[in-house]
Amino acid sequence: MIRKLIVTLALFFSLSTLATAQYTDRRAMDDLGGPKEFAARRAELCAKLKTGWVILFAKTQEPQAAHYREDNDFYYYTGLSDLGAVMGMDVASGRVMIFEPQQSPREIQVYGANLLAMSKDEQKALGYPAVLPISSLDSTLSFLFGSGHENDLWVRLGFADKPDGARFETGRDYAAEYNNPYGQSLPGDRDALLKLHERYPAAHFRDITGTIDQMRNIKRPGEIEVLRRCGLISATGDKQGIAVAHAGMYEYQIEAQAAFVFYNSGAQGVAYPAIVGSGIHTNTWHYFFNRDEIKPGSIVVFDYAADLDHMTMDITRTFNIDGKFTPEQAKWYTVDLESQKATIAMLKPGNTYEQAADAGKAVFEKAGEGGQWMGFPGHFVGLATHDVMLPKGPIQAGQVVTVEPIIEFPDKHWHFRVEDTILITANGPEILSSAIPKEIGDVEKMVGTQPAPPVVK
C-alpha cells in the first residue's frame, strides 16, 4: 500500500511540473513582450534606485467569485500571477528571487501548481532561475538587514491600486476600515509592511511608489499594442450592448451583451463593474446595481470596458432608449461631444493638460446657460482604470488618458457623457476606443438595431 502511494505521488509530481502556474498567463506575458520585457523593466527600475533591495508582494487572498488578478505593481515587474508570492531584487546586481508558498500535493491537485512547483526549466523559461520557498524569505532578509549595517529596503509604502480603483481610492477604502469599530486594523498590505519594520529595524525603508508611478505612466510598446486591442474589444462589446437596448428591458441585459463580447474576444475580465444608469440612476456616476427596468424615453448612461492582459480601458456612451434624442437633449449631447473633441484636439506634446481642459470648458461656456458642467481633466489609464498619477502639466507621448466631460440635469434625470480613452503620441492623440461611434446620428442608429436576447424564466 505504501509503495503504491509513493509511486502515485511520484507520478503526480512528474505530471504537475509539466503544467504552468495556474494563474500566470504566459500568453499575456508574451503579448506584453515576454520575459525579456519584464527583465528590462526590472533593469530600468534598478538603474533608477541605484542601491539596496526591493521587496514587492503579490496578493495573498483569492477574490470572491471572480478570476484572480495580481497586484498591479508586482505584475508590472514580474509578469507573474501567483498567490502569496514575493519578489526580492538586489538593486546593484539586478538579481531577482521569487519566494513562493510551499504547496502540498493536495493543494496542487485542487488549485494548480504555483511557480515553485514547476520544473527548473519552466521557471527559467519564465525568466526566474531562483525560485525559493516563502519560508526562506526571512532567512534572506535577516542576512541582509540584521548585521547592523544600514541598507536601503525599497518597498511600496503607498497604497496599492486595482483595476477599478486608484491608489487614493484604496486609501479611502482603508480609512473606512479604520473608522469601522469592527473593521480590519491593518487591511491590504499594511500588515506585511508593519512586520518588515518590526523584524528589520536596521533597514533603511524607502518608498518605491513614486518611481513605480513614473515608469507606469509612460506606456511601453507591448502595453500600447495590448491597449489598442483592449480598446477594440471594449468598443465592440459596448456597441453590442447598445444594439440590443430597448425600452422595457433591464439594465443588466445591456451589461450582459457587452460582457459576452469581452470574454468571447479573449479578455480576462472587466476593467470595472458596468454602469448602466437609467431613470433616477442616470445621475449616479458610479451606479453599479443595474437591476432596474428601463422605461420609455429614458436617457441611459453606459460606461463599461474590458481588462485584457492586465491592461484596462474606459468608455462611456449616452443614448435615449427610444433611439432618438429630444431636441433639447440633442443640444446638450452635442455640446458635450464638442467639448470632448476640443479637449482631445489639444492632447499633444507641447501643450499642457490645463490648456486641454480650458479648450473643453470654452465650448460649454459658449453654449449659454443650462446644466451642470464637470469637464476635463479625466484620468490616466493602464494597469488600473484610474491609473497612477494625475493628468497635470506637460502632455507626454506614451501617456494614456480619458476625456469625459459631463453635463448634468439632475431634475430631469439627464446625464450626458461621451468618454474615450486616448493614447498620446508624438504626432497627436490616438483614440483607442474609436470603434464605437459617438456622432449623434450614429449613436441614435445604434440603439435597438438587434432583437433582445432570449431570457430564461
NORBELCOR-V847703 format. One record per helix or strand. SS is the DSSP state (~ for helix, > for strand). FROM is the first residue (numbers start at 1). LEN is the number of residues. If there is no record, write none. Layout:
((SS | FROM | LEN) (SS | FROM | LEN))
//
This chain:
((~ | 2 | 15) (~ | 26 | 6) (~ | 34 | 16) (> | 53 | 5) (~ | 72 | 7) (> | 86 | 5) (> | 96 | 5) (~ | 105 | 7) (~ | 115 | 3) (~ | 120 | 6) (> | 131 | 3) (~ | 134 | 12) (> | 152 | 4) (> | 162 | 1) (> | 165 | 1) (~ | 167 | 13) (~ | 190 | 10) (> | 204 | 4) (~ | 209 | 9) (~ | 221 | 23) (> | 250 | 1) (~ | 251 | 14) (> | 269 | 2) (> | 275 | 3) (~ | 279 | 3) (> | 293 | 1) (> | 299 | 5) (> | 306 | 3) (> | 311 | 1) (> | 316 | 5) (~ | 327 | 19) (> | 352 | 1) (~ | 353 | 14) (> | 372 | 3) (> | 380 | 1) (> | 394 | 1) (> | 400 | 4) (> | 406 | 4) (~ | 410 | 3) (> | 414 | 4) (> | 419 | 7) (> | 428 | 4) (~ | 440 | 7))
//
